[in-house]
Amino acid sequence: MTEDEVVWDSFGQPHRPERDYRGFGPFRFARAPYAAAVLRFASALAL
């Protein structure tokens, strides 16, 4: 995470460590809209 960006990478599955996720991602998001979406989701869960 930087001031401007959120990156999802280095995926893994702890219950299936033999699976290879190197081709999955990385996914990059602008930080401000990402943070807003997380807050909306968290608010929805609180209802």
Secondary structure as GFF3:
##gff-version 3
##sequence-region A 1 47
A	DSSP	beta_strand	5	8	.	.	.	ID=ss1
A	DSSP	beta_strand	27	30	.	.	.	ID=ss2
A	DSSP	alpha_helix	31	46	.	.	.	ID=ss3
###
